[in-house]
Every structure is written in C-alpha cells, then in structure tokens.
Amino acid sequence: MFVVIGLFILWRFAHRQHLVWSTKLLIGSVLLGFGTFNTVEGIVDHQILGVHHVNEQVSEAARFAWDMAFLAWGAVMIADGWLIMQRGKRDMASMAS
C-alpha cells in the first residue's frame, strides 16, 4: 500500500515542469529512505518489541549481533544517502549558475 502511495506521489511530482531531476538526488533519496525505514524497523521490531530478529536460526547472543549489524547497515545507508543527496544538490546548483 505504501509503495503504491509513494509511486503515485513520485508520478505527480515528476510531471511538474519546474522539477529538475538528478540521478544523484534520486539515488540518495532512495538510500536515505531505505536506511531510515530499516533503522526504525530494526529498533522498534527487533529491539523494543522483539517481534522478530534478523536471523532466527542462531543463538540468542548471535541474534543481537545480527540485529546490530542490521542497524549499522541502516545507518550506513542513511549517511551515504545524505552525502549523495548533498552532491546532487551541489551539482544542480552549479548547473543552474
């Protein structure tokens, strides 16, 4: 459901004439979104609620390590996405000048 809503919003924005598309902005936004989702989901579902863990086939101690690696991966995606978006914004600003 959320994917369909997101695609609809993207489609509507894509048809605006004043919107300038950038591959870096798109990739950065996707990474930032996935990283944010994974981090929030990992904290809420894995740590707070304990609904499930990244790897249920390992011991309790190893589950925690897998969960922390998942959170670290989410943080890396957030950081990389933000950096790529900043580069995309700079590129767009230099093209506009």
Gaussian input, Z-matrix of N, CA and C with variables (Angstrom, degrees):
# hf/3-21g

backbone

0 1
 N
 C     1     B1
 C     2     B2     1     A1
 N     3     B3     2     A2     1     D1
 C     4     B4     3     A3     2     D2
 C     5     B5     4     A4     3     D3
 N     6     B6     5     A5     4     D4
 C     7     B7     6     A6     5     D5
 C     8     B8     7     A7     6     D6
 N     9     B9     8     A8     7     D7
 C    10    B10     9     A9     8     D8
 C    11    B11    10    A10     9     D9
 N    12    B12    11    A11    10    D10
 C    13    B13    12    A12    11    D11
 C    14    B14    13    A13    12    D12
 N    15    B15    14    A14    13    D13
 C    16    B16    15    A15    14    D14
 C    17    B17    16    A16    15    D15
 N    18    B18    17    A17    16    D16
 C    19    B19    18    A18    17    D17
 C    20    B20    19    A19    18    D18
 N    21    B21    20    A20    19    D19
 C    22    B22    21    A21    20    D20
 C    23    B23    22    A22    21    D21
 N    24    B24    23    A23    22    D22
 C    25    B25    24    A24    23    D23
 C    26    B26    25    A25    24    D24
 N    27    B27    26    A26    25    D25
 C    28    B28    27    A27    26    D26
 C    29    B29    28    A28    27    D27
 N    30    B30    29    A29    28    D28
 C    31    B31    30    A30    29    D29
 C    32    B32    31    A31    30    D30
 N    33    B33    32    A32    31    D31
 C    34    B34    33    A33    32    D32
 C    35    B35    34    A34    33    D33
 N    36    B36    35    A35    34    D34
 C    37    B37    36    A36    35    D35
 C    38    B38    37    A37    36    D36
 N    39    B39    38    A38    37    D37
 C    40    B40    39    A39    38    D38
 C    41    B41    40    A40    39    D39
 N    42    B42    41    A41    40    D40
 C    43    B43    42    A42    41    D41
 C    44    B44    43    A43    42    D42
 N    45    B45    44    A44    43    D43
 C    46    B46    45    A45    44    D44
 C    47    B47    46    A46    45    D45
 N    48    B48    47    A47    46    D46
 C    49    B49    48    A48    47    D47
 C    50    B50    49    A49    48    D48
 N    51    B51    50    A50    49    D49
 C    52    B52    51    A51    50    D50
 C    53    B53    52    A52    51    D51
 N    54    B54    53    A53    52    D52
 C    55    B55    54    A54    53    D53
 C    56    B56    55    A55    54    D54
 N    57    B57    56    A56    55    D55
 C    58    B58    57    A57    56    D56
 C    59    B59    58    A58    57    D57
 N    60    B60    59    A59    58    D58
 C    61    B61    60    A60    59    D59
 C    62    B62    61    A61    60    D60
 N    63    B63    62    A62    61    D61
 C    64    B64    63    A63    62    D62
 C    65    B65    64    A64    63    D63
 N    66    B66    65    A65    64    D64
 C    67    B67    66    A66    65    D65
 C    68    B68    67    A67    66    D66
 N    69    B69    68    A68    67    D67
 C    70    B70    69    A69    68    D68
 C    71    B71    70    A70    69    D69
 N    72    B72    71    A71    70    D70
 C    73    B73    72    A72    71    D71
 C    74    B74    73    A73    72    D72
 N    75    B75    74    A74    73    D73
 C    76    B76    75    A75    74    D74
 C    77    B77    76    A76    75    D75
 N    78    B78    77    A77    76    D76
 C    79    B79    78    A78    77    D77
 C    80    B80    79    A79    78    D78
 N    81    B81    80    A80    79    D79
 C    82    B82    81    A81    80    D80
 C    83    B83    82    A82    81    D81
 N    84    B84    83    A83    82    D82
 C    85    B85    84    A84    83    D83
 C    86    B86    85    A85    84    D84
 N    87    B87    86    A86    85    D85
 C    88    B88    87    A87    86    D86
 C    89    B89    88    A88    87    D87
 N    90    B90    89    A89    88    D88
 C    91    B91    90    A90    89    D89
 C    92    B92    91    A91    90    D90
 N    93    B93    92    A92    91    D91
 C    94    B94    93    A93    92    D92
 C    95    B95    94    A94    93    D93
 N    96    B96    95    A95    94    D94
 C    97    B97    96    A96    95    D95
 C    98    B98    97    A97    96    D96
 N    99    B99    98    A98    97    D97
 C   100   B100    99    A99    98    D98
 C   101   B101   100   A100    99    D99
 N   102   B102   101   A101   100   D100
 C   103   B103   102   A102   101   D101
 C   104   B104   103   A103   102   D102
 N   105   B105   104   A104   103   D103
 C   106   B106   105   A105   104   D104
 C   107   B107   106   A106   105   D105
 N   108   B108   107   A107   106   D106
 C   109   B109   108   A108   107   D107
 C   110   B110   109   A109   108   D108
 N   111   B111   110   A110   109   D109
 C   112   B112   111   A111   110   D110
 C   113   B113   112   A112   111   D111
 N   114   B114   113   A113   112   D112
 C   115   B115   114   A114   113   D113
 C   116   B116   115   A115   114   D114
 N   117   B117   116   A116   115   D115
 C   118   B118   117   A117   116   D116
 C   119   B119   118   A118   117   D117
 N   120   B120   119   A119   118   D118
 C   121   B121   120   A120   119   D119
 C   122   B122   121   A121   120   D120
 N   123   B123   122   A122   121   D121
 C   124   B124   123   A123   122   D122
 C   125   B125   124   A124   123   D123
 N   126   B126   125   A125   124   D124
 C   127   B127   126   A126   125   D125
 C   128   B128   127   A127   126   D126
 N   129   B129   128   A128   127   D127
 C   130   B130   129   A129   128   D128
 C   131   B131   130   A130   129   D129
 N   132   B132   131   A131   130   D130
 C   133   B133   132   A132   131   D131
 C   134   B134   133   A133   132   D132
 N   135   B135   134   A134   133   D133
 C   136   B136   135   A135   134   D134
 C   137   B137   136   A136   135   D135
 N   138   B138   137   A137   136   D136
 C   139   B139   138   A138   137   D137
 C   140   B140   139   A139   138   D138
 N   141   B141   140   A140   139   D139
 C   142   B142   141   A141   140   D140
 C   143   B143   142   A142   141   D141
 N   144   B144   143   A143   142   D142
 C   145   B145   144   A144   143   D143
 C   146   B146   145   A145   144   D144
 N   147   B147   146   A146   145   D145
 C   148   B148   147   A147   146   D146
 C   149   B149   148   A148   147   D147
 N   150   B150   149   A149   148   D148
 C   151   B151   150   A150   149   D149
 C   152   B152   151   A151   150   D150
 N   153   B153   152   A152   151   D151
 C   154   B154   153   A153   152   D152
 C   155   B155   154   A154   153   D153
 N   156   B156   155   A155   154   D154
 C   157   B157   156   A156   155   D155
 C   158   B158   157   A157   156   D156
 N   159   B159   158   A158   157   D157
 C   160   B160   159   A159   158   D158
 C   161   B161   160   A160   159   D159
 N   162   B162   161   A161   160   D160
 C   163   B163   162   A162   161   D161
 C   164   B164   163   A163   162   D162
 N   165   B165   164   A164   163   D163
 C   166   B166   165   A165   164   D164
 C   167   B167   166   A166   165   D165
 N   168   B168   167   A167   166   D166
 C   169   B169   168   A168   167   D167
 C   170   B170   169   A169   168   D168
 N   171   B171   170   A170   169   D169
 C   172   B172   171   A171   170   D170
 C   173   B173   172   A172   171   D171
 N   174   B174   173   A173   172   D172
 C   175   B175   174   A174   173   D173
 C   176   B176   175   A175   174   D174
 N   177   B177   176   A176   175   D175
 C   178   B178   177   A177   176   D176
 C   179   B179   178   A178   177   D177
 N   180   B180   179   A179   178   D178
 C   181   B181   180   A180   179   D179
 C   182   B182   181   A181   180   D180
 N   183   B183   182   A182   181   D181
 C   184   B184   183   A183   182   D182
 C   185   B185   184   A184   183   D183
 N   186   B186   185   A185   184   D184
 C   187   B187   186   A186   185   D185
 C   188   B188   187   A187   186   D186
 N   189   B189   188   A188   187   D187
 C   190   B190   189   A189   188   D188
 C   191   B191   190   A190   189   D189
 N   192   B192   191   A191   190   D190
 C   193   B193   192   A192   191   D191
 C   194   B194   193   A193   192   D192
 N   195   B195   194   A194   193   D193
 C   196   B196   195   A195   194   D194
 C   197   B197   196   A196   195   D195
 N   198   B198   197   A197   196   D196
 C   199   B199   198   A198   197   D197
 C   200   B200   199   A199   198   D198
 N   201   B201   200   A200   199   D199
 C   202   B202   201   A201   200   D200
 C   203   B203   202   A202   201   D201
 N   204   B204   203   A203   202   D202
 C   205   B205   204   A204   203   D203
 C   206   B206   205   A205   204   D204
 N   207   B207   206   A206   205   D205
 C   208   B208   207   A207   206   D206
 C   209   B209   208   A208   207   D207
 N   210   B210   209   A209   208   D208
 C   211   B211   210   A210   209   D209
 C   212   B212   211   A211   210   D210
 N   213   B213   212   A212   211   D211
 C   214   B214   213   A213   212   D212
 C   215   B215   214   A214   213   D213
 N   216   B216   215   A215   214   D214
 C   217   B217   216   A216   215   D215
 C   218   B218   217   A217   216   D216
 N   219   B219   218   A218   217   D217
 C   220   B220   219   A219   218   D218
 C   221   B221   220   A220   219   D219
 N   222   B222   221   A221   220   D220
 C   223   B223   222   A222   221   D221
 C   224   B224   223   A223   222   D222
 N   225   B225   224   A224   223   D223
 C   226   B226   225   A225   224   D224
 C   227   B227   226   A226   225   D225
 N   228   B228   227   A227   226   D226
 C   229   B229   228   A228   227   D227
 C   230   B230   229   A229   228   D228
 N   231   B231   230   A230   229   D229
 C   232   B232   231   A231   230   D230
 C   233   B233   232   A232   231   D231
 N   234   B234   233   A233   232   D232
 C   235   B235   234   A234   233   D233
 C   236   B236   235   A235   234   D234
 N   237   B237   236   A236   235   D235
 C   238   B238   237   A237   236   D236
 C   239   B239   238   A238   237   D237
 N   240   B240   239   A239   238   D238
 C   241   B241   240   A240   239   D239
 C   242   B242   241   A241   240   D240
 N   243   B243   242   A242   241   D241
 C   244   B244   243   A243   242   D242
 C   245   B245   244   A244   243   D243
 N   246   B246   245   A245   244   D244
 C   247   B247   246   A246   245   D245
 C   248   B248   247   A247   246   D246
 N   249   B249   248   A248   247   D247
 C   250   B250   249   A249   248   D248
 C   251   B251   250   A250   249   D249
 N   252   B252   251   A251   250   D250
 C   253   B253   252   A252   251   D251
 C   254   B254   253   A253   252   D252
 N   255   B255   254   A254   253   D253
 C   256   B256   255   A255   254   D254
 C   257   B257   256   A256   255   D255
 N   258   B258   257   A257   256   D256
 C   259   B259   258   A258   257   D257
 C   260   B260   259   A259   258   D258
 N   261   B261   260   A260   259   D259
 C   262   B262   261   A261   260   D260
 C   263   B263   262   A262   261   D261
 N   264   B264   263   A263   262   D262
 C   265   B265   264   A264   263   D263
 C   266   B266   265   A265   264   D264
 N   267   B267   266   A266   265   D265
 C   268   B268   267   A267   266   D266
 C   269   B269   268   A268   267   D267
 N   270   B270   269   A269   268   D268
 C   271   B271   270   A270   269   D269
 C   272   B272   271   A271   270   D270
 N   273   B273   272   A272   271   D271
 C   274   B274   273   A273   272   D272
 C   275   B275   274   A274   273   D273
 N   276   B276   275   A275   274   D274
 C   277   B277   276   A276   275   D275
 C   278   B278   277   A277   276   D276
 N   279   B279   278   A278   277   D277
 C   280   B280   279   A279   278   D278
 C   281   B281   280   A280   279   D279
 N   282   B282   281   A281   280   D280
 C   283   B283   282   A282   281   D281
 C   284   B284   283   A283   282   D282
 N   285   B285   284   A284   283   D283
 C   286   B286   285   A285   284   D284
 C   287   B287   286   A286   285   D285
 N   288   B288   287   A287   286   D286
 C   289   B289   288   A288   287   D287
 C   290   B290   289   A289   288   D288

   B1=1.4365
   B2=1.5335
   B3=1.3522
   B4=1.4601
   B5=1.5303
   B6=1.3279
   B7=1.4646
   B8=1.5234
   B9=1.3150
   B10=1.4670
   B11=1.5255
   B12=1.3180
   B13=1.4715
   B14=1.5211
   B15=1.3300
   B16=1.4591
   B17=1.5203
   B18=1.3333
   B19=1.4598
   B20=1.5290
   B21=1.3191
   B22=1.4660
   B23=1.5266
   B24=1.3161
   B25=1.4692
   B26=1.5355
   B27=1.3275
   B28=1.4596
   B29=1.5244
   B30=1.3246
   B31=1.4625
   B32=1.5225
   B33=1.3364
   B34=1.4720
   B35=1.5258
   B36=1.3108
   B37=1.4607
   B38=1.5259
   B39=1.3295
   B40=1.4647
   B41=1.5228
   B42=1.3114
   B43=1.4545
   B44=1.5233
   B45=1.2965
   B46=1.4614
   B47=1.5221
   B48=1.2956
   B49=1.4609
   B50=1.5279
   B51=1.3136
   B52=1.4604
   B53=1.5282
   B54=1.3109
   B55=1.4533
   B56=1.5300
   B57=1.3127
   B58=1.4594
   B59=1.5243
   B60=1.3212
   B61=1.4510
   B62=1.5164
   B63=1.2972
   B64=1.4454
   B65=1.5226
   B66=1.3181
   B67=1.4637
   B68=1.5260
   B69=1.3237
   B70=1.4621
   B71=1.5220
   B72=1.3306
   B73=1.4665
   B74=1.5254
   B75=1.3227
   B76=1.4629
   B77=1.5227
   B78=1.3266
   B79=1.4709
   B80=1.5274
   B81=1.3276
   B82=1.4615
   B83=1.5178
   B84=1.3190
   B85=1.4706
   B86=1.5187
   B87=1.3318
   B88=1.4641
   B89=1.5260
   B90=1.3398
   B91=1.4694
   B92=1.5237
   B93=1.3154
   B94=1.4632
   B95=1.5301
   B96=1.3148
   B97=1.4649
   B98=1.5157
   B99=1.3408
   B100=1.4667
   B101=1.5237
   B102=1.3276
   B103=1.4636
   B104=1.5117
   B105=1.3246
   B106=1.4676
   B107=1.5196
   B108=1.3369
   B109=1.4654
   B110=1.5246
   B111=1.3364
   B112=1.4655
   B113=1.5164
   B114=1.3245
   B115=1.4613
   B116=1.5228
   B117=1.3120
   B118=1.4718
   B119=1.5236
   B120=1.3306
   B121=1.4614
   B122=1.5218
   B123=1.3212
   B124=1.4630
   B125=1.5157
   B126=1.3193
   B127=1.4650
   B128=1.5238
   B129=1.3243
   B130=1.4734
   B131=1.5234
   B132=1.3510
   B133=1.4694
   B134=1.5252
   B135=1.3320
   B136=1.4632
   B137=1.5255
   B138=1.3280
   B139=1.4603
   B140=1.5308
   B141=1.3161
   B142=1.4681
   B143=1.5220
   B144=1.3300
   B145=1.4674
   B146=1.5258
   B147=1.3258
   B148=1.4663
   B149=1.5088
   B150=1.3408
   B151=1.4656
   B152=1.5222
   B153=1.3062
   B154=1.4610
   B155=1.5146
   B156=1.3049
   B157=1.4617
   B158=1.5188
   B159=1.3109
   B160=1.4609
   B161=1.5167
   B162=1.3327
   B163=1.4562
   B164=1.5229
   B165=1.3203
   B166=1.4704
   B167=1.5313
   B168=1.3212
   B169=1.4663
   B170=1.5235
   B171=1.3324
   B172=1.4665
   B173=1.5254
   B174=1.3231
   B175=1.4683
   B176=1.5269
   B177=1.3328
   B178=1.4746
   B179=1.5301
   B180=1.3320
   B181=1.4652
   B182=1.5306
   B183=1.2996
   B184=1.4625
   B185=1.5302
   B186=1.3319
   B187=1.4757
   B188=1.5206
   B189=1.3359
   B190=1.4587
   B191=1.5302
   B192=1.3263
   B193=1.4659
   B194=1.5235
   B195=1.3197
   B196=1.4615
   B197=1.5211
   B198=1.3299
   B199=1.4744
   B200=1.5227
   B201=1.3259
   B202=1.4630
   B203=1.5373
   B204=1.3386
   B205=1.4599
   B206=1.5248
   B207=1.3209
   B208=1.4642
   B209=1.5291
   B210=1.3341
   B211=1.4636
   B212=1.5280
   B213=1.3202
   B214=1.4707
   B215=1.5229
   B216=1.3325
   B217=1.4625
   B218=1.5309
   B219=1.3138
   B220=1.4622
   B221=1.5175
   B222=1.3270
   B223=1.4672
   B224=1.5254
   B225=1.3294
   B226=1.4699
   B227=1.5239
   B228=1.3324
   B229=1.4671
   B230=1.5235
   B231=1.3233
   B232=1.4664
   B233=1.5282
   B234=1.3186
   B235=1.4678
   B236=1.5248
   B237=1.3277
   B238=1.4579
   B239=1.5257
   B240=1.3198
   B241=1.4619
   B242=1.5109
   B243=1.3150
   B244=1.4633
   B245=1.5306
   B246=1.3435
   B247=1.4654
   B248=1.5264
   B249=1.3179
   B250=1.4627
   B251=1.5266
   B252=1.3195
   B253=1.4703
   B254=1.5244
   B255=1.3163
   B256=1.4609
   B257=1.5274
   B258=1.3293
   B259=1.4670
   B260=1.5204
   B261=1.3127
   B262=1.4613
   B263=1.5132
   B264=1.3285
   B265=1.4750
   B266=1.5199
   B267=1.3497
   B268=1.4741
   B269=1.5223
   B270=1.3422
   B271=1.4618
   B272=1.5246
   B273=1.3351
   B274=1.4690
   B275=1.5205
   B276=1.3352
   B277=1.4630
   B278=1.5231
   B279=1.3294
   B280=1.4674
   B281=1.5234
   B282=1.3254
   B283=1.4608
   B284=1.5226
   B285=1.3224
   B286=1.4684
   B287=1.5288
   B288=1.3285
   B289=1.4647
   B290=1.5140
   A1=110.78
   A2=116.93
   A3=120.28
   A4=111.49
   A5=116.53
   A6=119.65
   A7=109.88
   A8=116.82
   A9=120.90
   A10=110.36
   A11=116.64
   A12=120.29
   A13=110.33
   A14=116.96
   A15=121.10
   A16=112.10
   A17=116.50
   A18=119.52
   A19=111.62
   A20=117.17
   A21=120.87
   A22=110.59
   A23=116.05
   A24=119.84
   A25=110.06
   A26=117.11
   A27=120.75
   A28=110.78
   A29=117.07
   A30=121.49
   A31=110.98
   A32=116.74
   A33=119.99
   A34=111.82
   A35=117.06
   A36=120.33
   A37=111.82
   A38=116.75
   A39=120.43
   A40=112.00
   A41=117.33
   A42=120.67
   A43=113.37
   A44=117.37
   A45=120.32
   A46=108.78
   A47=116.13
   A48=120.81
   A49=112.77
   A50=117.81
   A51=120.19
   A52=113.44
   A53=118.05
   A54=121.21
   A55=109.72
   A56=116.18
   A57=121.63
   A58=107.88
   A59=116.31
   A60=121.32
   A61=110.90
   A62=115.82
   A63=122.69
   A64=108.12
   A65=116.21
   A66=120.13
   A67=110.64
   A68=116.78
   A69=119.79
   A70=111.12
   A71=117.27
   A72=119.53
   A73=110.70
   A74=117.18
   A75=120.44
   A76=110.98
   A77=117.16
   A78=120.66
   A79=110.27
   A80=116.69
   A81=120.03
   A82=112.18
   A83=116.60
   A84=120.76
   A85=111.60
   A86=116.32
   A87=120.04
   A88=110.58
   A89=116.50
   A90=119.26
   A91=111.67
   A92=116.16
   A93=120.37
   A94=110.70
   A95=116.77
   A96=120.57
   A97=112.84
   A98=116.95
   A99=120.35
   A100=110.99
   A101=116.23
   A102=119.85
   A103=111.92
   A104=116.34
   A105=120.19
   A106=110.62
   A107=116.27
   A108=119.59
   A109=110.72
   A110=117.42
   A111=120.24
   A112=112.12
   A113=117.40
   A114=120.45
   A115=111.08
   A116=117.15
   A117=120.01
   A118=110.28
   A119=116.71
   A120=120.17
   A121=110.87
   A122=116.97
   A123=120.49
   A124=112.55
   A125=116.52
   A126=119.60
   A127=110.76
   A128=115.88
   A129=119.50
   A130=111.37
   A131=117.29
   A132=120.12
   A133=113.67
   A134=117.20
   A135=119.11
   A136=112.24
   A137=116.93
   A138=119.63
   A139=113.13
   A140=117.90
   A141=120.13
   A142=111.54
   A143=117.04
   A144=120.53
   A145=113.21
   A146=117.26
   A147=120.33
   A148=113.22
   A149=117.60
   A150=122.28
   A151=110.54
   A152=116.66
   A153=122.10
   A154=107.80
   A155=115.25
   A156=121.09
   A157=108.59
   A158=116.10
   A159=120.55
   A160=110.88
   A161=117.06
   A162=121.30
   A163=108.18
   A164=115.50
   A165=121.38
   A166=112.52
   A167=117.65
   A168=121.97
   A169=113.54
   A170=117.72
   A171=121.15
   A172=110.09
   A173=116.23
   A174=120.78
   A175=110.85
   A176=116.19
   A177=121.84
   A178=111.73
   A179=116.46
   A180=120.27
   A181=110.76
   A182=116.52
   A183=120.54
   A184=110.65
   A185=118.04
   A186=120.65
   A187=110.55
   A188=115.79
   A189=119.92
   A190=110.61
   A191=116.68
   A192=120.51
   A193=110.83
   A194=117.43
   A195=121.08
   A196=110.77
   A197=116.24
   A198=120.01
   A199=111.35
   A200=118.00
   A201=121.02
   A202=111.04
   A203=116.25
   A204=119.52
   A205=110.51
   A206=116.84
   A207=121.95
   A208=110.35
   A209=116.84
   A210=120.44
   A211=111.25
   A212=116.71
   A213=120.09
   A214=110.43
   A215=117.10
   A216=121.07
   A217=110.41
   A218=117.41
   A219=120.78
   A220=111.76
   A221=116.78
   A222=120.90
   A223=111.26
   A224=117.14
   A225=120.72
   A226=110.02
   A227=117.07
   A228=119.59
   A229=111.35
   A230=117.42
   A231=120.91
   A232=109.97
   A233=116.75
   A234=120.82
   A235=111.41
   A236=117.04
   A237=120.09
   A238=111.24
   A239=116.67
   A240=120.22
   A241=111.76
   A242=116.28
   A243=120.48
   A244=110.56
   A245=116.43
   A246=120.40
   A247=111.62
   A248=117.29
   A249=120.79
   A250=110.27
   A251=117.30
   A252=119.82
   A253=110.98
   A254=117.69
   A255=120.46
   A256=111.00
   A257=116.49
   A258=119.87
   A259=110.67
   A260=116.32
   A261=119.98
   A262=112.12
   A263=117.08
   A264=120.66
   A265=110.75
   A266=117.24
   A267=120.31
   A268=110.41
   A269=116.31
   A270=119.74
   A271=111.42
   A272=115.63
   A273=120.36
   A274=110.40
   A275=117.33
   A276=120.52
   A277=110.89
   A278=117.30
   A279=119.19
   A280=111.09
   A281=117.88
   A282=120.64
   A283=111.24
   A284=116.83
   A285=121.02
   A286=111.21
   A287=117.52
   A288=120.85
   A289=112.01
   D1=-47.11
   D2=-178.76
   D3=-66.78
   D4=-33.22
   D5=178.10
   D6=-64.83
   D7=-43.08
   D8=179.06
   D9=-62.82
   D10=-43.06
   D11=178.00
   D12=-62.90
   D13=-43.91
   D14=178.88
   D15=-62.06
   D16=-42.64
   D17=178.38
   D18=-65.09
   D19=-37.39
   D20=177.15
   D21=-63.10
   D22=-45.11
   D23=178.95
   D24=-63.03
   D25=-43.91
   D26=178.00
   D27=-60.27
   D28=-44.03
   D29=179.69
   D30=-60.74
   D31=-42.81
   D32=179.90
   D33=-64.64
   D34=-43.06
   D35=179.51
   D36=-68.85
   D37=-32.04
   D38=-178.58
   D39=-65.96
   D40=-22.96
   D41=-177.89
   D42=-91.82
   D43=5.75
   D44=175.32
   D45=-83.32
   D46=134.72
   D47=-175.56
   D48=-70.41
   D49=-31.47
   D50=-176.14
   D51=-82.77
   D52=-4.93
   D53=-178.31
   D54=-81.96
   D55=126.67
   D56=178.05
   D57=-104.59
   D58=122.62
   D59=-178.22
   D60=-87.02
   D61=143.52
   D62=176.91
   D63=-139.41
   D64=133.24
   D65=178.90
   D66=-62.28
   D67=-40.70
   D68=179.71
   D69=-64.21
   D70=-40.62
   D71=178.63
   D72=-64.70
   D73=-40.34
   D74=179.50
   D75=-65.60
   D76=-49.57
   D77=-178.58
   D78=-63.93
   D79=-43.05
   D80=178.20
   D81=-61.64
   D82=-41.23
   D83=179.00
   D84=-64.71
   D85=-41.62
   D86=179.11
   D87=-64.05
   D88=-46.10
   D89=178.30
   D90=-62.11
   D91=-43.04
   D92=178.96
   D93=-61.85
   D94=-42.57
   D95=179.11
   D96=-65.78
   D97=-48.36
   D98=178.81
   D99=-62.28
   D100=-43.29
   D101=-179.51
   D102=-63.19
   D103=-42.69
   D104=178.49
   D105=-63.61
   D106=-46.55
   D107=179.15
   D108=-59.72
   D109=-49.14
   D110=-178.09
   D111=-62.22
   D112=-39.46
   D113=-179.66
   D114=-67.20
   D115=-47.59
   D116=179.74
   D117=-64.58
   D118=-45.17
   D119=179.52
   D120=-62.96
   D121=-39.26
   D122=179.23
   D123=-65.72
   D124=-40.79
   D125=179.11
   D126=-68.99
   D127=-48.65
   D128=-175.53
   D129=-70.97
   D130=-56.84
   D131=-173.84
   D132=-75.15
   D133=-40.74
   D134=-175.06
   D135=-83.22
   D136=-43.60
   D137=-172.43
   D138=-95.42
   D139=-50.82
   D140=-174.42
   D141=-76.61
   D142=-54.82
   D143=-176.14
   D144=-87.01
   D145=-26.22
   D146=-177.76
   D147=64.77
   D148=27.89
   D149=-178.04
   D150=-60.48
   D151=-44.57
   D152=177.56
   D153=-157.73
   D154=173.01
   D155=178.58
   D156=-128.79
   D157=164.64
   D158=-177.73
   D159=-60.42
   D160=-43.15
   D161=179.84
   D162=-131.71
   D163=107.30
   D164=-178.43
   D165=-84.18
   D166=-7.54
   D167=-174.03
   D168=-87.42
   D169=-3.46
   D170=-175.67
   D171=-110.02
   D172=174.46
   D173=-179.50
   D174=-66.43
   D175=166.49
   D176=179.89
   D177=-56.27
   D178=-44.65
   D179=-179.11
   D180=-63.92
   D181=-40.20
   D182=-179.60
   D183=-71.05
   D184=-31.13
   D185=177.18
   D186=-58.53
   D187=-43.25
   D188=179.72
   D189=-60.89
   D190=-42.08
   D191=178.94
   D192=-63.21
   D193=-42.86
   D194=177.07
   D195=-62.04
   D196=-43.72
   D197=179.21
   D198=-62.67
   D199=-40.69
   D200=179.40
   D201=-67.52
   D202=-37.70
   D203=176.73
   D204=-63.61
   D205=-37.91
   D206=177.29
   D207=-63.37
   D208=-43.95
   D209=177.53
   D210=-65.18
   D211=-39.29
   D212=177.90
   D213=-63.74
   D214=-41.35
   D215=177.37
   D216=-61.85
   D217=-40.69
   D218=176.00
   D219=-61.65
   D220=-41.86
   D221=178.85
   D222=-65.22
   D223=-37.92
   D224=177.27
   D225=-64.67
   D226=-42.31
   D227=177.98
   D228=-63.33
   D229=-39.52
   D230=177.76
   D231=-62.03
   D232=-49.50
   D233=-178.29
   D234=-63.29
   D235=-47.11
   D236=179.75
   D237=-63.73
   D238=-42.43
   D239=178.53
   D240=-60.14
   D241=-43.77
   D242=-179.93
   D243=-63.73
   D244=-44.30
   D245=179.72
   D246=-63.36
   D247=-43.55
   D248=179.01
   D249=-64.42
   D250=-39.22
   D251=177.37
   D252=-63.46
   D253=-40.11
   D254=178.98
   D255=-63.35
   D256=-41.48
   D257=176.71
   D258=-63.78
   D259=-40.25
   D260=178.02
   D261=-63.73
   D262=-40.44
   D263=177.54
   D264=-63.97
   D265=-41.40
   D266=178.61
   D267=-64.47
   D268=-42.33
   D269=178.79
   D270=-61.09
   D271=-43.01
   D272=-179.50
   D273=-66.18
   D274=-38.77
   D275=179.38
   D276=-66.91
   D277=-38.75
   D278=179.93
   D279=-71.22
   D280=-30.95
   D281=177.10
   D282=-71.32
   D283=-31.42
   D284=-178.76
   D285=-74.99
   D286=-23.74
   D287=-177.20
   D288=-78.74

